[in-house]
């Protein structure tokens, strides 16, 4: 019988080969792809998120676990029937205009994907207009903004303002994060949420989408 616990463990320990072979074995046994994703891959990434939050895991461990999860996910995703696996939300993520840092953003994107969210990665140096487009044209219901430089933080406010101007602010939740960013800054610019680290970002998004 396919062992979802073992698959989750393989993700937690970042063992890509084992995660892939257990996923393939589960598929061969006829386990439903949504089951493999929810009870194996996502379950494992949830534990990784907890360990990261409790300082038991650091960035390298999270990246290795996320890599194992993503390569196993690659085997299951094509098998999902249309509408079988409802994503918990569609998140557009990017580092704001003027800022080229992407390690934190990539970590958050991986954790959110591991949490069952569909990710639209706008990469770095993302203009307010690109974020607006992600909401109006791509149907994203969450926008995650990252900034590592104090000088690029105003771009977060510009993005929130641009969403208001475009008339789509009420269709989307805005979460911000990054080294210089604080909860009070989030309040000040009218963001819906703030996450001090990647694991909290997943909690924050889950809370906002309720």
ZAFI-678386 format. One record per residue: residue number from 1; x negated, y negated, z negated of N, C-alpha, C, CB in turn. Coordinates in nm, 2 decimals. Each point is the difference from the previous one (the first is absolute). Glycine has a CB too. Layout:
REM ZAFI-678386
BABA     n      n.x      n.y      n.z     ca.x     ca.y     ca.z      c.x      c.y      c.z     cb.x     cb.y     cb.z
BABA   NUM        X        Y        Z        X        Y        Z        X        Y        Z        X        Y        Z
...
END
This chain:
REM ZAFI-678386
BABA     n      n.x      n.y      n.z     ca.x     ca.y     ca.z      c.x      c.y      c.z     cb.x     cb.y     cb.z
BABA     1    -0.08     0.12     0.00     0.08    -0.12     0.00    -0.09    -0.13     0.00     0.19     0.13    -0.12
BABA     2    -0.16    -0.22     0.20    -0.08    -0.12     0.01     0.00    -0.07    -0.13     0.06    -0.03     0.24
BABA     3    -0.18    -0.01    -0.28    -0.02    -0.05    -0.13    -0.02    -0.16     0.01    -0.11     0.22    -0.08
BABA     4     0.22    -0.29     0.05    -0.01    -0.14     0.00    -0.09    -0.06    -0.10     0.23     0.00     0.09
BABA     5    -0.23     0.06    -0.21    -0.09    -0.04    -0.11    -0.15     0.00     0.05     0.17     0.09    -0.18
BABA     6    -0.20     0.02     0.25    -0.14     0.01     0.04    -0.03    -0.11     0.11     0.00     0.25    -0.05
BABA     7     0.10    -0.28     0.13    -0.02    -0.10     0.10    -0.01    -0.14    -0.06     0.14     0.14     0.16
BABA     8    -0.06    -0.17    -0.26    -0.02    -0.12    -0.08    -0.14    -0.01    -0.06     0.25     0.00    -0.05
BABA     9    -0.29     0.11    -0.01    -0.14     0.01    -0.06    -0.11    -0.03     0.10     0.09     0.16    -0.17
BABA    10    -0.07    -0.11     0.29    -0.10    -0.02     0.11    -0.01    -0.15     0.04     0.05     0.24     0.09
BABA    11     0.07    -0.30    -0.09     0.00    -0.15     0.03    -0.07    -0.07    -0.12     0.22     0.02     0.13
BABA    12    -0.18     0.01    -0.25    -0.06    -0.07    -0.12    -0.15     0.02     0.00     0.21     0.04    -0.13
BABA    13    -0.26     0.08     0.16    -0.15     0.02     0.00    -0.06    -0.05     0.13     0.03     0.19    -0.15
BABA    14     0.05    -0.23     0.25    -0.06    -0.06     0.12    -0.05     0.11     0.09    -0.05    -0.21    -0.12
BABA    15     0.10     0.34     0.11    -0.06     0.10     0.08     0.08     0.01     0.13    -0.07     0.13    -0.21
BABA    16     0.02    -0.19     0.31     0.07    -0.02     0.13     0.03     0.14     0.07    -0.11    -0.22     0.02
BABA    17     0.00     0.31    -0.02     0.02     0.13     0.07     0.10     0.08    -0.07    -0.23    -0.01     0.07
BABA    18     0.23     0.02    -0.20     0.10     0.08    -0.08     0.14    -0.06     0.02    -0.17     0.06    -0.17
BABA    19     0.18    -0.20     0.17     0.13    -0.06     0.02     0.06     0.03     0.14    -0.07    -0.19    -0.16
BABA    20    -0.02     0.19     0.26     0.04     0.04     0.13     0.05     0.14     0.01    -0.16    -0.17     0.09
BABA    21     0.08     0.26    -0.14     0.03     0.15     0.01     0.13     0.03    -0.08    -0.25     0.05     0.04
BABA    22     0.27    -0.11    -0.16     0.12     0.03    -0.07     0.12    -0.06     0.07    -0.13     0.00    -0.21
BABA    23     0.11    -0.11     0.27     0.11    -0.07     0.08     0.04     0.09     0.11    -0.07    -0.23    -0.07
BABA    24    -0.03     0.28     0.14     0.02     0.09     0.12     0.07     0.13    -0.04    -0.20    -0.10     0.11
BABA    25     0.16     0.15    -0.23     0.05     0.12    -0.05     0.15    -0.02    -0.03    -0.22     0.07    -0.09
BABA    26     0.25    -0.18     0.03     0.14    -0.03    -0.04     0.09    -0.01     0.13    -0.08    -0.12    -0.21
BABA    27     0.02     0.05     0.31     0.07    -0.02     0.12     0.03     0.14     0.07    -0.11    -0.23     0.04
BABA    28     0.01     0.32    -0.04     0.01     0.13     0.05     0.10     0.09    -0.07    -0.24    -0.01     0.07
BABA    29     0.26    -0.02    -0.20     0.09     0.07    -0.08     0.15    -0.05     0.01    -0.18     0.05    -0.16
BABA    30     0.18    -0.16     0.24     0.14    -0.06     0.02     0.05    -0.10    -0.11     0.05     0.21     0.12
BABA    31    -0.15    -0.26    -0.20     0.04    -0.10    -0.10     0.04    -0.13     0.08    -0.15     0.11    -0.18
BABA    32     0.25    -0.17     0.14     0.04    -0.13     0.07    -0.10    -0.11    -0.01     0.24     0.06    -0.04
BABA    33    -0.27    -0.13     0.15    -0.10    -0.11    -0.01     0.03    -0.10    -0.11    -0.04     0.04     0.25
BABA    34     0.16    -0.08    -0.27     0.03    -0.10    -0.10    -0.04     0.05    -0.14     0.19    -0.08     0.14
BABA    35    -0.17     0.22    -0.16    -0.03     0.06    -0.12    -0.15     0.00    -0.03     0.20     0.15     0.03
BABA    36    -0.28    -0.12     0.08    -0.15    -0.01    -0.01    -0.04    -0.14    -0.03    -0.02     0.19     0.17
BABA    37     0.08    -0.29    -0.10    -0.04    -0.14    -0.03     0.03    -0.04    -0.14     0.03    -0.05     0.25
BABA    38     0.10     0.07    -0.29     0.04    -0.05    -0.13    -0.06     0.08    -0.12     0.21    -0.07     0.11
BABA    39    -0.21     0.20    -0.10    -0.04     0.08    -0.12    -0.14     0.04     0.00     0.22     0.08     0.00
BABA    40    -0.29    -0.10     0.11    -0.14     0.03     0.01    -0.09    -0.13     0.01     0.05     0.22     0.10
BABA    41    -0.04    -0.29     0.02    -0.08    -0.11     0.03     0.03    -0.12    -0.09    -0.02     0.08     0.23
BABA    42     0.14    -0.12    -0.23     0.04    -0.12    -0.08    -0.02     0.02    -0.15     0.17    -0.07     0.18
BABA    43    -0.13     0.19    -0.22    -0.01     0.04    -0.15    -0.15    -0.02    -0.04     0.20     0.16     0.02
BABA    44    -0.29    -0.11     0.07    -0.15    -0.01    -0.03    -0.04    -0.15    -0.01    -0.04     0.22     0.12
BABA    45     0.08    -0.30    -0.02    -0.04    -0.14     0.00     0.06    -0.08    -0.12    -0.01     0.01     0.25
BABA    46     0.12     0.03    -0.30     0.06    -0.06    -0.12    -0.09     0.02    -0.12     0.23     0.04     0.09
BABA    47    -0.29     0.08    -0.10    -0.09     0.03    -0.11    -0.13    -0.09     0.02     0.10     0.24    -0.02
BABA    48    -0.14    -0.24     0.15    -0.12    -0.08     0.03     0.02    -0.15    -0.05    -0.06     0.15     0.20
BABA    49     0.18    -0.20    -0.17     0.04    -0.14    -0.03    -0.01    -0.02    -0.15     0.14    -0.01     0.20
BABA    50    -0.09     0.11    -0.28     0.00    -0.01    -0.15    -0.14     0.00    -0.05     0.22     0.12    -0.01
BABA    51    -0.30    -0.03     0.07    -0.14     0.01    -0.05    -0.08    -0.13     0.03     0.01     0.25     0.03
BABA    52     0.02    -0.31     0.09    -0.06    -0.12     0.04     0.04    -0.11    -0.10     0.00     0.07     0.24
BABA    53     0.12    -0.07    -0.28     0.05    -0.11    -0.09    -0.06     0.02    -0.14     0.22    -0.01     0.13
BABA    54    -0.24     0.13    -0.17    -0.06     0.03    -0.13    -0.15     0.00     0.00     0.20     0.13    -0.06
BABA    55    -0.26    -0.18     0.17    -0.15     0.00     0.01    -0.06     0.14    -0.01     0.00    -0.23    -0.09
BABA    56     0.07     0.33     0.12    -0.06     0.14     0.01    -0.05     0.02     0.14     0.16     0.09    -0.18
BABA    57    -0.11    -0.16     0.28    -0.04     0.01     0.14    -0.05    -0.14     0.04     0.16     0.20     0.05
BABA    58    -0.26    -0.21     0.04    -0.04    -0.13     0.05     0.03     0.00     0.15    -0.18    -0.03    -0.18
BABA    59     0.14    -0.08     0.25     0.03    -0.01     0.14    -0.04     0.12     0.09    -0.02    -0.25    -0.04
BABA    60    -0.11     0.30     0.02    -0.04     0.11     0.09     0.09     0.12    -0.01    -0.23    -0.08    -0.03
BABA    61     0.27     0.12    -0.10     0.09     0.11    -0.02     0.13    -0.02     0.07    -0.11     0.05    -0.22
BABA    62     0.16    -0.17     0.21     0.13    -0.03     0.06    -0.01     0.01     0.15     0.06    -0.15    -0.19
BABA    63    -0.17     0.10     0.25    -0.01     0.00     0.14    -0.02     0.15     0.06    -0.11    -0.23    -0.01
BABA    64     0.04     0.31    -0.07    -0.02     0.14     0.04     0.14     0.07    -0.01    -0.24     0.00    -0.08
BABA    65     0.31    -0.02    -0.03     0.13     0.06    -0.01     0.10    -0.04     0.11    -0.03     0.01    -0.25
BABA    66     0.02    -0.14     0.28     0.09    -0.06     0.11    -0.04     0.06     0.13     0.03    -0.21    -0.13
BABA    67    -0.15     0.24     0.15    -0.05     0.06     0.13     0.06     0.14     0.01    -0.21    -0.14     0.00
BABA    68     0.20     0.21    -0.11     0.05     0.14     0.00     0.15     0.00     0.03    -0.18     0.07    -0.17
BABA    69     0.25    -0.16     0.10     0.15    -0.01     0.02     0.03    -0.04     0.15     0.03    -0.07    -0.25
BABA    70    -0.10    -0.02     0.30     0.03    -0.05     0.14    -0.03     0.11     0.10    -0.05    -0.23    -0.07
BABA    71    -0.06     0.31     0.05    -0.02     0.10     0.11     0.10     0.11    -0.01    -0.25    -0.06    -0.01
BABA    72     0.30     0.09    -0.12     0.10     0.11    -0.01     0.13    -0.06     0.05    -0.11     0.10    -0.20
BABA    73     0.14    -0.23     0.18     0.12    -0.06     0.05     0.01     0.00     0.15    -0.01    -0.15    -0.20
BABA    74    -0.11     0.15     0.26    -0.01     0.00     0.15     0.06     0.13     0.06    -0.20    -0.15    -0.01
BABA    75     0.19     0.26    -0.07     0.05     0.13     0.04     0.15     0.01    -0.01    -0.22     0.11    -0.07
BABA    76     0.27    -0.18    -0.04     0.15     0.02    -0.02     0.08    -0.10     0.07    -0.06     0.08    -0.22
BABA    77     0.01    -0.21     0.23     0.08    -0.11     0.06     0.07     0.04     0.13    -0.15    -0.16    -0.11
BABA    78     0.08     0.22     0.21     0.06     0.03     0.13     0.12     0.09    -0.02    -0.22    -0.03     0.11
BABA    79     0.23     0.11    -0.22     0.10     0.10    -0.02     0.13    -0.06    -0.06    -0.18     0.17    -0.02
BABA    80     0.17    -0.29    -0.03     0.12    -0.06    -0.06     0.11    -0.03     0.10    -0.15    -0.10    -0.17
BABA    81     0.27     0.15     0.15     0.11    -0.02     0.09     0.04    -0.15    -0.02     0.08     0.24    -0.01
BABA    82    -0.03    -0.30     0.11     0.04    -0.14    -0.01     0.09    -0.02    -0.12    -0.01    -0.02     0.25
BABA    83    -0.02    -0.07    -0.34     0.08    -0.03    -0.11    -0.01     0.10    -0.12     0.16    -0.11     0.17
BABA    84    -0.24     0.21    -0.15    -0.01     0.10    -0.11    -0.07    -0.06    -0.12    -0.01     0.18     0.17
BABA    85    -0.09    -0.27    -0.14    -0.08    -0.05    -0.11     0.02    -0.15     0.00    -0.17     0.19     0.01
BABA    86     0.26    -0.24    -0.10     0.03    -0.14     0.00    -0.11    -0.07    -0.07     0.25     0.04     0.00
BABA    87    -0.33    -0.13     0.06    -0.10    -0.07    -0.07     0.06    -0.09    -0.10    -0.15     0.00     0.20
BABA    88     0.08    -0.02    -0.31     0.06    -0.08    -0.11     0.01    -0.15     0.03    -0.09     0.17    -0.16
BABA    89     0.02    -0.20     0.26     0.00    -0.14     0.04    -0.10    -0.02     0.11     0.08    -0.08    -0.23
BABA    90    -0.08    -0.04     0.30    -0.10    -0.02     0.10    -0.08    -0.12    -0.04     0.15     0.10     0.18
BABA    91    -0.27    -0.09    -0.20    -0.09    -0.10    -0.06    -0.10    -0.06     0.10     0.03     0.11    -0.22
BABA    92    -0.02    -0.24     0.25    -0.11    -0.06     0.08    -0.10    -0.05    -0.10     0.16    -0.07     0.19
BABA    93    -0.29     0.11    -0.16    -0.10    -0.04    -0.09    -0.12    -0.06     0.07     0.06     0.19    -0.15
BABA    94    -0.12    -0.29     0.09    -0.11    -0.07     0.07    -0.07    -0.09    -0.09     0.12     0.01     0.21
BABA    95    -0.25    -0.04    -0.18    -0.08    -0.10    -0.07     0.03    -0.13     0.07    -0.18     0.16    -0.07
BABA    96     0.21    -0.26    -0.01     0.05    -0.13     0.06    -0.10    -0.07     0.08     0.15    -0.02    -0.19
BABA    97    -0.10    -0.08     0.27    -0.07    -0.08     0.09    -0.13    -0.06    -0.06     0.21    -0.05     0.12
BABA    98    -0.32     0.07    -0.05    -0.13    -0.06    -0.05    -0.08     0.10    -0.09     0.11    -0.22     0.01
BABA    99    -0.05     0.33    -0.04    -0.06     0.10    -0.09    -0.02     0.13     0.08     0.10    -0.11    -0.21
BABA   100    -0.23     0.16     0.20    -0.03     0.12     0.08    -0.03     0.12    -0.09    -0.09    -0.14     0.18
BABA   101     0.12     0.13    -0.31    -0.02     0.11    -0.09     0.11     0.11     0.02    -0.11    -0.15    -0.17
BABA   102     0.07     0.28     0.18     0.10     0.10     0.02     0.00     0.12    -0.09     0.00    -0.08     0.23
BABA   103    -0.10     0.09    -0.32    -0.01     0.12    -0.08     0.12     0.01    -0.09    -0.25     0.00     0.01
BABA   104     0.29    -0.10    -0.08     0.11     0.00    -0.09     0.13     0.02     0.07    -0.12    -0.15    -0.15
BABA   105     0.13     0.08     0.27     0.12     0.02     0.08     0.02     0.14     0.05    -0.02    -0.24     0.07
BABA   106    -0.09     0.30    -0.03     0.00     0.14     0.05     0.04     0.10    -0.11    -0.17    -0.06     0.17
BABA   107     0.12     0.03    -0.29     0.03     0.09    -0.11     0.15    -0.01    -0.04    -0.23    -0.04    -0.09
BABA   108     0.29    -0.08     0.09     0.14    -0.02    -0.02     0.08     0.07     0.11    -0.04    -0.22    -0.12
BABA   109     0.00     0.20     0.24     0.07     0.07     0.11     0.01     0.15    -0.01    -0.07    -0.19     0.15
BABA   110    -0.05     0.25    -0.19    -0.01     0.14    -0.02     0.09     0.05    -0.12    -0.23    -0.01     0.09
BABA   111     0.23    -0.07    -0.20     0.08     0.04    -0.11     0.15    -0.01     0.03    -0.19    -0.09    -0.16
BABA   112     0.23    -0.02     0.23     0.14    -0.01     0.04     0.04     0.11     0.10    -0.02    -0.25    -0.03
BABA   113    -0.07     0.29     0.12     0.03     0.11     0.09     0.02     0.12    -0.08    -0.13    -0.11     0.19
BABA   114     0.04     0.13    -0.29     0.00     0.12    -0.09     0.13     0.00    -0.08    -0.25     0.00    -0.01
BABA   115     0.31    -0.12    -0.01     0.12    -0.01    -0.08     0.13     0.01     0.09    -0.13    -0.14    -0.16
BABA   116     0.11     0.17     0.29     0.11     0.03     0.08     0.06    -0.12     0.08     0.05     0.17    -0.16
BABA   117    -0.14    -0.28     0.17     0.05    -0.12     0.07    -0.06     0.01     0.14     0.02    -0.13    -0.21
BABA   118     0.05     0.07     0.31    -0.05    -0.01     0.13    -0.09    -0.13     0.01     0.21     0.12     0.10
BABA   119    -0.32    -0.12    -0.05    -0.10    -0.11     0.00    -0.01    -0.06     0.14    -0.12     0.10    -0.20
BABA   120     0.13    -0.23     0.20    -0.04    -0.08     0.13    -0.12    -0.08    -0.04     0.24    -0.01     0.09
BABA   121    -0.36     0.06    -0.05    -0.12    -0.07    -0.05    -0.04    -0.11     0.10    -0.08     0.21    -0.11
BABA   122     0.09    -0.33     0.07    -0.03    -0.12     0.08    -0.14    -0.03     0.00     0.23    -0.09    -0.04
BABA   123    -0.31     0.16    -0.04    -0.15    -0.01    -0.02    -0.03    -0.13    -0.07    -0.04     0.13     0.21
BABA   124    -0.06    -0.21    -0.16    -0.05    -0.11    -0.07     0.02    -0.13     0.07    -0.17     0.14    -0.10
BABA   125     0.15    -0.26     0.03     0.02    -0.13     0.07     0.14    -0.01     0.06    -0.25    -0.01     0.05
BABA   126     0.35     0.05    -0.12     0.14     0.00     0.05     0.07    -0.13    -0.02     0.00     0.25    -0.05
BABA   127     0.05    -0.31     0.15     0.07    -0.12     0.00     0.14     0.01    -0.06    -0.14    -0.08     0.19
BABA   128     0.20    -0.03    -0.25     0.13     0.01    -0.05     0.10     0.05     0.11    -0.05    -0.19    -0.16
BABA   129     0.03     0.14     0.28     0.08     0.04     0.12     0.00     0.15     0.02    -0.04    -0.22     0.10
BABA   130    -0.07     0.28    -0.12    -0.01     0.15     0.02     0.08     0.07    -0.10    -0.23    -0.02     0.10
BABA   131     0.23    -0.03    -0.23     0.08     0.06    -0.10     0.15    -0.02     0.03    -0.19    -0.04    -0.17
BABA   132     0.23    -0.07     0.21     0.14    -0.03     0.04     0.04     0.09     0.10    -0.03    -0.24    -0.06
BABA   133    -0.06     0.26     0.17     0.04     0.09     0.11     0.02     0.15    -0.05    -0.14    -0.15     0.15
BABA   134     0.06     0.19    -0.25     0.01     0.13    -0.06     0.14     0.02    -0.06    -0.25     0.01    -0.04
BABA   135     0.31    -0.11    -0.01     0.13     0.01    -0.06     0.11    -0.01     0.10    -0.09    -0.11    -0.21
BABA   136     0.08     0.01     0.30     0.10    -0.03     0.10     0.01     0.11     0.11    -0.02    -0.24    -0.05
BABA   137    -0.10     0.28     0.10    -0.01     0.09     0.11    -0.02     0.14    -0.04    -0.09    -0.18     0.13
BABA   138     0.02     0.21    -0.24    -0.03     0.14    -0.03     0.08     0.05    -0.12    -0.23    -0.04     0.09
BABA   139     0.31    -0.04    -0.14     0.09     0.04    -0.11    -0.06     0.04    -0.13     0.13     0.08     0.18
BABA   140    -0.25    -0.14    -0.21    -0.06     0.02    -0.13     0.08    -0.06    -0.11    -0.23     0.01     0.11
BABA   141     0.25     0.06    -0.22     0.08    -0.05    -0.11    -0.09    -0.04    -0.12     0.20     0.13     0.07
BABA   142    -0.33    -0.11    -0.06    -0.10    -0.04    -0.10    -0.12    -0.06     0.08     0.08     0.18    -0.17
BABA   143    -0.13    -0.29     0.11    -0.13    -0.05     0.06    -0.10    -0.01    -0.12     0.12    -0.14     0.18
BABA   144    -0.24     0.20    -0.16    -0.10     0.01    -0.10    -0.12    -0.09     0.05     0.07     0.23    -0.08
BABA   145    -0.10    -0.34     0.00    -0.10    -0.09     0.04    -0.12     0.01    -0.09     0.17    -0.16     0.09
BABA   146    -0.29     0.17    -0.03    -0.12     0.01    -0.07    -0.09    -0.12     0.02     0.02     0.26     0.01
BABA   147    -0.09    -0.30    -0.11    -0.10    -0.11     0.02    -0.11     0.03    -0.10     0.17    -0.17     0.08
BABA   148    -0.30     0.15    -0.04    -0.11     0.02    -0.09    -0.07    -0.13    -0.03    -0.03     0.23     0.09
BABA   149     0.06    -0.33     0.00    -0.07    -0.13    -0.02     0.11    -0.10    -0.06    -0.17     0.05     0.19
BABA   150     0.12    -0.13    -0.28     0.10    -0.10    -0.05     0.04    -0.10     0.11    -0.11     0.02    -0.23
BABA   151     0.01    -0.04     0.32     0.03    -0.09     0.11     0.11     0.04     0.10    -0.24    -0.07    -0.02
BABA   152     0.27     0.21     0.02     0.10     0.05     0.09     0.14     0.02    -0.07    -0.18     0.11     0.13
BABA   153     0.18    -0.13    -0.26     0.13     0.02    -0.08     0.11    -0.09     0.06    -0.14     0.06    -0.20
BABA   154     0.11    -0.19     0.24     0.11    -0.08     0.05     0.07     0.06     0.12    -0.12    -0.20    -0.09
BABA   155     0.06     0.29     0.16     0.06     0.06     0.11     0.11     0.09    -0.04    -0.22    -0.01     0.12
BABA   156     0.22     0.06    -0.25     0.11     0.08    -0.05     0.12    -0.09    -0.01    -0.16     0.15    -0.13
BABA   157     0.14    -0.27     0.08     0.12    -0.09    -0.01     0.05    -0.04     0.14    -0.10    -0.09    -0.22
BABA   158     0.01     0.07     0.31     0.04    -0.03     0.14     0.09     0.11     0.05    -0.21    -0.13     0.04
BABA   159     0.17     0.26    -0.07     0.07     0.11     0.05     0.15     0.00    -0.06    -0.22     0.13     0.03
BABA   160     0.23    -0.15    -0.16     0.13     0.00    -0.06     0.08    -0.11     0.06    -0.09     0.09    -0.22
BABA   161     0.03    -0.21     0.24     0.07    -0.11     0.06     0.05     0.03     0.14    -0.14    -0.16    -0.14
BABA   162     0.05     0.23     0.22     0.03     0.03     0.14     0.12     0.10     0.00    -0.24    -0.03     0.07
BABA   163     0.25     0.12    -0.17     0.11     0.09     0.00     0.13    -0.07    -0.03    -0.15     0.18    -0.08
BABA   164     0.14    -0.28     0.00     0.12    -0.09    -0.03     0.04    -0.07     0.12    -0.07    -0.03    -0.24
BABA   165    -0.02    -0.04     0.31     0.03    -0.07     0.12     0.06     0.08     0.11    -0.19    -0.15    -0.06
BABA   166     0.14     0.28     0.07     0.05     0.09     0.10     0.14     0.05    -0.03    -0.24     0.06     0.06
BABA   167     0.28    -0.08    -0.18     0.13     0.05    -0.05     0.00     0.14    -0.03     0.10    -0.17     0.14
BABA   168    -0.21     0.23    -0.17    -0.01     0.15    -0.03    -0.04     0.03    -0.14    -0.05     0.04     0.23
BABA   169     0.04    -0.15    -0.31    -0.06     0.02    -0.14     0.09     0.09    -0.08    -0.10    -0.22     0.01
BABA   170     0.23     0.22     0.01     0.09     0.09    -0.08     0.00     0.14     0.04     0.14    -0.20    -0.04
BABA   171    -0.21     0.23     0.15     0.00     0.14     0.06    -0.12     0.08    -0.05     0.13    -0.08     0.20
BABA   172    -0.22     0.01    -0.27    -0.13     0.06    -0.03    -0.05    -0.03    -0.14    -0.05    -0.01     0.24
BABA   173    -0.02     0.11    -0.30    -0.06    -0.03    -0.13    -0.15    -0.02     0.02     0.17     0.15    -0.12
BABA   174    -0.22    -0.25     0.05    -0.14    -0.04     0.02    -0.09     0.04    -0.12     0.07    -0.19     0.16
BABA   175    -0.17     0.27    -0.14    -0.09     0.04    -0.11    -0.14    -0.06     0.03     0.14     0.21    -0.05
BABA   176    -0.20    -0.27    -0.05    -0.14    -0.05     0.03    -0.10     0.07    -0.10     0.10    -0.22     0.09
BABA   177    -0.23     0.22    -0.05    -0.10     0.05    -0.08    -0.14    -0.04     0.05     0.15     0.19    -0.06
BABA   178    -0.25    -0.15    -0.02    -0.14    -0.04     0.04    -0.07    -0.06    -0.12     0.07    -0.04     0.24
BABA   179    -0.20     0.05    -0.24    -0.07    -0.05    -0.12     0.04    -0.13    -0.06    -0.19     0.13     0.09
BABA   180     0.20    -0.24    -0.01     0.03    -0.13    -0.07     0.15    -0.02    -0.03    -0.20    -0.09     0.12
BABA   181     0.28     0.18    -0.07     0.15    -0.02    -0.01     0.05     0.04    -0.14     0.02     0.04     0.25
BABA   182     0.08    -0.12    -0.30     0.06     0.03    -0.13     0.15     0.00     0.01    -0.20    -0.11    -0.11
BABA   183     0.26     0.16     0.00     0.15     0.00    -0.01     0.05    -0.14     0.01     0.00     0.21    -0.14
BABA   184    -0.07    -0.31     0.07     0.05    -0.13     0.00     0.00    -0.07     0.15    -0.07    -0.02    -0.25
BABA   185    -0.04     0.06     0.32     0.00    -0.05     0.14     0.11     0.06     0.08    -0.25    -0.02    -0.02
BABA   186     0.28     0.15     0.00     0.11     0.06     0.07     0.13    -0.07    -0.03    -0.11     0.22    -0.01
BABA   187     0.13    -0.26    -0.12     0.12    -0.07    -0.04     0.01    -0.14     0.07     0.00     0.12    -0.22
BABA   188    -0.12    -0.18     0.22    -0.01    -0.14     0.06     0.03     0.00     0.15    -0.18    -0.05    -0.18
BABA   189     0.14     0.15     0.25     0.03    -0.01     0.15     0.13     0.07     0.04    -0.25     0.00     0.03
BABA   190     0.32     0.06    -0.13     0.13     0.06     0.03    -0.01     0.14     0.05     0.08    -0.22     0.05
BABA   191    -0.19     0.29    -0.08    -0.02     0.14     0.04     0.09     0.09    -0.10    -0.24    -0.04     0.09
BABA   192     0.28     0.15    -0.04     0.09     0.09    -0.09    -0.08     0.08    -0.09     0.16     0.01     0.18
BABA   193    -0.29     0.02    -0.15    -0.07     0.09    -0.09    -0.15    -0.03     0.01     0.18     0.17     0.03
BABA   194    -0.25    -0.12    -0.13    -0.15    -0.01     0.00    -0.05     0.13    -0.05     0.01    -0.25    -0.05
BABA   195    -0.12     0.30     0.11    -0.06     0.12    -0.04    -0.15    -0.02    -0.03     0.17     0.13     0.13
BABA   196    -0.22    -0.10    -0.25    -0.14    -0.02    -0.03    -0.09     0.11     0.06     0.07    -0.10    -0.21
BABA   197    -0.01     0.21     0.25    -0.08     0.11     0.06     0.08     0.08     0.10    -0.15     0.01    -0.20
BABA   198     0.09     0.08     0.27     0.07     0.08     0.10     0.11     0.09    -0.05    -0.21     0.00     0.13
BABA   199     0.19     0.06    -0.25     0.10     0.09    -0.06     0.12    -0.08    -0.04    -0.18     0.16    -0.08
BABA   200     0.15    -0.28     0.02     0.12    -0.09    -0.04     0.08    -0.05     0.12    -0.14    -0.06    -0.21
BABA   201     0.07     0.05     0.32     0.07    -0.05     0.12     0.11     0.10     0.04    -0.21    -0.11     0.08
BABA   202     0.19     0.24    -0.10     0.10     0.10     0.03     0.12    -0.02    -0.09    -0.18     0.16     0.09
BABA   203     0.15    -0.17    -0.22     0.10    -0.02    -0.10     0.08    -0.13     0.02    -0.14     0.12    -0.17
BABA   204     0.07    -0.22     0.21     0.06    -0.13     0.02     0.10     0.00     0.12    -0.20    -0.11    -0.09
BABA   205     0.16     0.18     0.20     0.08     0.01     0.12     0.12     0.09    -0.04    -0.20    -0.02     0.16
BABA   206     0.18     0.13    -0.23     0.11     0.09    -0.04     0.11    -0.08    -0.08    -0.16     0.20     0.00
BABA   207     0.11    -0.28    -0.09     0.08    -0.08    -0.09     0.09    -0.10     0.08    -0.17     0.03    -0.19
BABA   208     0.10    -0.10     0.28     0.07    -0.10     0.08     0.10     0.06     0.10    -0.21    -0.14    -0.01
BABA   209     0.18     0.26     0.06     0.10     0.06     0.09     0.11     0.07    -0.08    -0.18     0.03     0.18
BABA   210     0.15    -0.01    -0.31     0.10     0.06    -0.10     0.07     0.12     0.05     0.03    -0.23    -0.07
END
